[in-house]
Amino acid sequence: MPTLLILYHSRTGGTAAMAQAAYDGACAEAGVAVRLVRAEEAVADDLLAADAAIFACPENLAAMSGAMKEFFDRAYYPALGRLEGRPYALMVCAGSDGEGAARQMTRIATGWRMKPVSDPLIICTYAQTPEAILAAKIIGGEDLARCRDLGQMLAAGLLMGVF
Ligand SMILES: Cc1cc2nc3c(=O)[nH]c(=O)nc-3n(C[C@H](O)[C@H](O)[C@H](O)COP(=O)(O)O)c2cc1C
């Protein structure tokens, strides 16, 4: 059975909700094993064992969040040369931008010679004040539906062998 890994970090819950929605969408496709794993707990073998991956994290200080970077730092060389052509997608939860985090993760996946199957999905929460930025995030239904669709698309593509 093909396996889809959804690997994510979240500080205030926004990315966690996005990752859960992608997981729910992927699970709608019977015949794909879907794994939802936190970046802090993930190891290179989780990625090596997956046929496709979604990487998801917040943008912090114009970059991917530190915990996500830490995963890539741990996994990059153990996985190098062993992921060629594997399909992936990115999701970023951001206050108002998200491009920096998406660009950094794209570069790493490109280094692994993985294959993007869609443009990065960036969801903005528009939190501006320190209080709002540190508060728990609620992602709207339309945005969650986009995450759900992305998960389902990846799972369906794996099943059909289109990637
Ligand atoms: C330390 C810190 C730095 C941040 N820097 C950015 C940034 O550079 N660009 C941006 O769009 N949002 C930035 N944000 C906002 C977060 O990306 C936003 O709150 C997002 O919803 C967090 O996702 P999470 O709920 O999964 O942790 C920052 C938040 C924190 C806590």
The ligand as an SDF file (V2000), in Angstrom:
LIG
                    3D

 31 33  0  0  0  0  0  0  0  0999 V2000
    8.4680   34.5500   16.3070 C   0  0  0  0  0  0  0  0  0  0  0  0
    7.4500   34.6610   15.1960 C   0  0  0  0  0  0  0  0  0  0  0  0
    7.8490   35.1870   13.9920 C   0  0  0  0  0  0  0  0  0  0  0  0
    6.9210   35.3020   12.9490 C   0  0  0  0  0  0  0  0  0  0  0  0
    7.3600   35.7590   11.7350 N   0  0  0  0  0  0  0  0  0  0  0  0
    6.4950   35.8140   10.6870 C   0  0  0  0  0  0  0  0  0  0  0  0
    6.9610   36.1970    9.3960 C   0  0  0  0  0  0  0  0  0  0  0  0
    8.1170   36.4690    9.1670 O   0  0  0  0  0  0  0  0  0  0  0  0
    6.0480   36.2330    8.3870 N   0  0  0  0  0  0  0  0  0  0  0  0
    4.7280   35.9230    8.5670 C   0  0  0  0  0  0  0  0  0  0  0  0
    3.9600   35.9760    7.6170 O   0  0  0  0  0  0  0  0  0  0  0  0
    4.2730   35.5350    9.7860 N   0  0  0  0  0  0  0  0  0  0  0  0
    5.1200   35.4610   10.8430 C   0  0  0  0  0  0  0  0  0  0  0  0
    4.6800   35.0490   12.0790 N   0  0  0  0  0  0  0  0  0  0  0  0
    3.2640   34.6900   12.2440 C   0  0  0  0  0  0  0  0  0  0  0  0
    3.0130   33.1830   12.1620 C   0  0  0  0  0  0  0  0  0  0  0  0
    3.4870   32.6590   10.9500 O   0  0  0  0  0  0  0  0  0  0  0  0
    1.5110   32.9070   12.2660 C   0  0  0  0  0  0  0  0  0  0  0  0
    1.1030   33.3100   13.5640 O   0  0  0  0  0  0  0  0  0  0  0  0
    1.1250   31.4480   12.0270 C   0  0  0  0  0  0  0  0  0  0  0  0
   -0.2720   31.3460   12.1560 O   0  0  0  0  0  0  0  0  0  0  0  0
    1.7680   30.5090   12.9820 C   0  0  0  0  0  0  0  0  0  0  0  0
    1.4360   29.1630   12.6470 O   0  0  0  0  0  0  0  0  0  0  0  0
    1.1570   28.0990   13.8150 P   0  0  0  0  0  0  0  0  0  0  0  0
   -0.1430   28.4940   14.4410 O   0  0  0  0  0  0  0  0  0  0  0  0
    1.1060   26.7910   13.1240 O   0  0  0  0  0  0  0  0  0  0  0  0
    2.2890   28.1720   14.8070 O   0  0  0  0  0  0  0  0  0  0  0  0
    5.5730   34.9110   13.1410 C   0  0  0  0  0  0  0  0  0  0  0  0
    5.1870   34.3800   14.3870 C   0  0  0  0  0  0  0  0  0  0  0  0
    6.1030   34.2580   15.4170 C   0  0  0  0  0  0  0  0  0  0  0  0
    5.6730   33.6610   16.7370 C   0  0  0  0  0  0  0  0  0  0  0  0
  1  2  1  0
  2  3  1  0
  2 30  2  0
  3  4  2  0
  4  5  1  0
  4 28  1  0
  5  6  2  0
  6  7  1  0
  6 13  1  0
  7  8  2  0
  7  9  1  0
  9 10  1  0
 10 11  2  0
 10 12  1  0
 12 13  2  0
 13 14  1  0
 14 15  1  0
 14 28  1  0
 15 16  1  0
 16 17  1  0
 16 18  1  0
 18 19  1  0
 18 20  1  0
 20 21  1  0
 20 22  1  0
 22 23  1  0
 23 24  1  0
 24 25  2  0
 24 26  1  0
 24 27  1  0
 28 29  2  0
 29 30  1  0
 30 31  1  0
M  END
$$$$
